[in-house]
Amino acid sequence: MIYVNGVRFPSDSSSVEGLDMVNALLEHPHLVSASQSFRAVPERKFSVSEESGSQGSAEPTCVYVFQREYAIADPALVEIVGTDEATTCVGIVVRNCKNGMTSIAHMDSPDVVDIGLSQMLSLVPDHDDAILDVLFYILVSLKSFDFSFDGLNLLIKICTAMQVHLVGAFDDSATQVWSNQPLLAFELKDGNDDTRSKQHSEMEGYSFQLCIKIVEKLAESKVNFQIQNFQVLKNNTRWDSEGNANPIFHGLAVETSCGSVVPASFDRSTRCPDEIIRRIRLGASFKDPGCTGRSMDVVHIAMMMRHYSDTEILVVASTSPSAEGPDFVHNHKRIWQYLIQHPDWRETFRSKLPRVFERIASGNWVMTSDR
């Protein structure tokens, strides 16, 4: 269930389509005000200095998530969680305001929303949530009968333990002419009109379909979600002098101790551990049981792609070529170079074991799977 400023959303208990809910959230006065406040916050830039790990270094403990990844952070162990590089993707944060457990994900497709939210919530709730839910419903009932007292709205917000922030997914509906990739065939979960669903997919681009799916799943859930920030679509879009749409923000960071969420960007030093392998994983054939050892197709593609012009790489590799960050092309070239130099995946995943890392006292990451 969704709540905004302590009030059930949508207020009508009858079924409401995801598209209508998204449009209503974009226009909700409380979320419009929150979006304006978010835009007024300077973007925080994260970088690990060369002195990191040395005595006297005060670098915050940070966990970064790439596209199609999630992390759950205990505030006792992690100070900052964040993600960036989002254009048509959504950076979503779910935080339990009672115990501070914070989950963050970088979702890139409606196809990953179901399992993504399930995984995000796996460790965030605590055992007192049932008691808290009873108190929450009592407070909401009092409010519905116009019974009021100082602090009622505050108590409702506190009892809505799961606070949600969404940042990213700019309005790409007018930018599809850039890409030669076909739109993914997304259908609205509860839509009865297939034609209408396809029209939405064609008209609204990638971002709208992803936001619709996320909002639908939040609304369907039995968990109480208090949406704090809806910095997506038109709320996260700026237009240049030529009428091109671009994201206002590509990323966010969360201070786990207090739940503060700010616009953020991360350089390569903070996108760790195992940056290149994690980037490669996104496009890997991990669902193909016939992919064993050296894959010449992958190597041939990498060798071909590295000779493409920057514009060609953007068109082939991005859902929003005109909106990507300055290092998008360079990062893809680094991926292809690694694949050419290491064509056999068994060289990277020795004994077919996952690459496991842990943070040591200095704050650096070390791989433990080879031990």
N, C-alpha and C positions, 0 to 999 in steps of 0.2 A: 504494500500500500504506500501511496505517496502522500506526503504532507508538505505544505509550504507555509512557513510562518505559523506553524502550529495548527493549521486548518487542513482537513482532509481534501485531497485533490484527486480527481474532480469531485466537487461537492455533491453532484448527482450520482447516486449509487448505481444508476443504470449503465449499461455498456457504452463506452466511448471509444472511438477508434484512435489508434496510436497517432495518426497524423493530426487529428483534432487536439489531442492532448499536447503534442509538441508545440503546435501553434499557440495554444492557450498559455503554456509555460513561457514561451518567448514574449508574450504580452503581459504576463503577470506583473503587477506593479512592484511587488516585493523583489522578484528576481531581476526585473529591469534595474531597480535601484542597486541590487547587489552586483550586477554586471557593470554598472557605471563606477561603483566603488572599486571593483577589481581592476578596471582599466586605468584607474588613477594611481595604482600601485606600480612603482618602477620595477621593471623586470630584473630579477636577481640572476646573476651570472655565476655559475659554479665552475670552479677550476681547482685542481689539486696542484699546489706549488711544489717546486723541487725539494723544498725542505720537509714535505709531508713525511711523517713517520720518524723524524728526528726529534730529539729532546726539545721540548718547548713548542712543538708544532700544535696548533689549535684547530686543525681541520675537523669539521663535523663528520661524524660517521654517516655515510650516505649510501643508499641503495638506489640504483638506477634501473629502470625497466625499459626494454626495447619494445618495438612493435610486436603485438601478439604475445606479450609476457605479462605476468602479474607478480606481485610480491606482497607479503603480509609482514608488517614490522611491529615489533614490540618496542614501545618507547624507552624501555629500560636498556635496550641494546642498539637502537638505531635512532639517530636524531632527525635525519632528512630522508624522505623518499620522493622520487620524482621521475619525470619522463619528459621528452620533447620530441622534435621532428614530426609533430602531428600536423597534417594538413586536412585530409578528409577523415582522419582517425579521431577517436575520442580518448582523452586521458580522463579516467574516472577514478574517483577516490571514495571509499566507503570507510568511515571511521566510527568506532564505538566511543561515544563521548564519555562513557563511564570509566572504561579501563584504558582508553587511549590506543587500543589495537587499531592499526591503520592498514588498510589494503588499497593498493593502487594497481591499475591495469591500463594497458595501451591497446584498445580494441580497434580493429581495422575492418571488420565485416560483420553484418548481422549473423552470419553463420557461427561466430564464436561467442555470441552474447550469452546463450543459455549456459554452456559449460563454464564460460568465463565468470559470470556472476556466482555460480555455484561454488567455484574454486575460491573466489574472493571472500565469500562468506564462511568458508570452512573453519576458520579459526578466529573470526572476529567477534561473534556473539559470546556472551558468558552465561553462566547458569542461572543468573538472577533475572533474565529477560522476561520470564513468564510473570513474575511478580510485578515487574515494571510495566508490562503490558496491561495488567489489570488496573493499575493506578492511572495509566494513560487514558484508558477508555472512560474511567470515572471523570477525569478532568475534562475530556472532550464532551462528555454528556452534560456536565455543568455548563460548559460554554454554549452548547446548543440550546439550553433553556435560558440563555441570557443571564445566567448567574455569573457574577464576576466579582473578583477581588484582586487586590494588588498582587502581581506576580503570577496570575493564572497562565498567561501566555508563556512566561518563562518556564514554569513547571512543565507545560506541555512540551516545550522544546527539549527540556532536559530528559523527559521520559521517552521522547522519540530518539532512541539511543543511536540509531544509524544515520549519521550525517553524510550527505552525498554532494560531491562537487563534480561537475562535468565541464571540461575545457577542451577546445579543439573544434574539429569538424566545421570549418568555415563554409559559407554558402557557395558551393561549387556548381550550382545549377546552370550558370551561364558560361562555364569554362569547359564544357565537355568537347567543344570543337577542337581543342588542343590535342586530345588523345586519340590514337588510332585503335585503342583497346575497346572491345565490346563491353557494355555495361554488364555487370553480374546480374544474373536472373534472381532478384530478390522478390519475395511475395510477402505481403502483410499477413501476419499469423492468423488474424481473425477476419480477414477480408473475404467477402462473399462474391466480389466482382473481380475476376481475374483481369479483365481489361483495365479496370481502374488501377489495379496494382501495377500493371505494366506501364501505364501512363505515368504514375508517380515515379517509377524507376527511371523512365526516360526524361521526365521533366525536372526532377529534383536532384539528380546526380547521386553521388555516393554518400555524401554526408547525411542527407535527410533520411535515407533508408536505415542507416546505422542508428541515428538518434531515435527514430520511431521504434526500432526493436528494443533499444535499451529502456525507453520510457514504458513500453508495454510490459516488459518483464518486471520492472520495478513496481508497476501498478498491480500486476497479478500476484505478486509475492505476499505471503502472510507477514513478512517482516515490515516494520514501520520505518520508512525512509523519509528523512527530512531533507529535501533538496535545498541546499544552501546557495549553490551557484550553478547557473545554467548558461555558461559562457560558450555557447555553440551557435552554429548557423549565423543568422544575421547579427546576433550579439557578439560574434567573433569575426566579423568581416569588415574590411576596409576596401575602398575603391580608389584606384589611382586615377590620374587625369585622363587616361585613355579608356576608362570604364572597366578595367580588369579587376576582378575580385581577388583578394589575398587575405590570409589569416592575420588577425591582430596579434594573436599569441599562438606559438607552436608548442608550448609546454607549461608545466606547473611543478611546484615543489610544495611539500607538506612538512611542517614542523610537527613531528609526532607528539611532542610533549603537550602542546597547546591546541593543535588542530589548525593552526594558521595555514592558509593556502595562498600562494603568491605566484604571479607569472614567473617563469624561469626558463633558462637555457643552460645547457651543459656542454662542456667541451670534451674532447676525446679522453682527457685524463680522468674524467669522472664517469665515463661510460664503460664501467668495468664491473666485474672481471670478464676476460675472454671476449672482447668486443667483436672481433672479426668472425669467430665461430658462431656467436649468437646472431650476428647479422645473416650469415650463410644459412643458418637453421630455418629462417623464415621461408626461404625458397627451396629447401631441401626436399628430396623425394622420400621423406620418412614414412609415407603411407604406401610406398611401392615395395612389396615383398620381393620383387625381382631385381631390385637395385642392390648389387653386391660388389664390394670392392671398387676397382677403378671404373669410372663411368666416362667413357670417351665422349659421349654426347655432351655432358656437362663441360668437359674441357674444351671441346670444339666450340661450344656456344660462348664460353668465356673468352677464348682466343679471338673469336669474331667480334664480340661486343666491345672489347677493349679498343678496337679501331674505329668505333662509331664516333661521330661528332658529339659534343655536349648536348646539342639540341636533340639529336636522334636518341641519345640515352634517356633524356628526360621524357620524350614521347613514348618510348618503349617501356620504361621502368616505373613510371609514376602515374597515379590516378589524377594528379593535378600538376602537370608539368610547369605551369607558370607560377606556382606558389611554393615550390620547394626551396629549402634553405641553400646557402652558398656551397655547402660541402656535400650535397646530395650526390652529384656526379663523381666527385673524388672518392667517396666512400664505396660506390659501386665498382670503381676501377680497382680499389684495394681488394675487394672481394674477389673479383675475377683474377687478379694477380695471385692471390692465395690459392685459388682452385687450380690454376695452371702449375704452380710450384708444388702443390700437394694433391695430386689427382686421386690418390687412394685414401678413402676415408678411414681405413684401418690404421693409417699412420697417425691420424688425429685422435681416433677413439681406440686406444690400445686395448686389446683383449675384449673389444666390444663393450667397454665399460663407459658409463657417463663421465663427463668431466665435472668433478665436484670441487668447489672452492670453499675456503673459510677465511674469515678475517682474523688476522693475528694482532697482537698487542700494539704494533706500530700503526695499525689502521690499514695496512696493505692486505691484498688478497693473495693467498697461496693455494695452489691446486693440491688436493689431498688424495685424489683418486688413484695416483700412481704409488702411493705409499704401501 
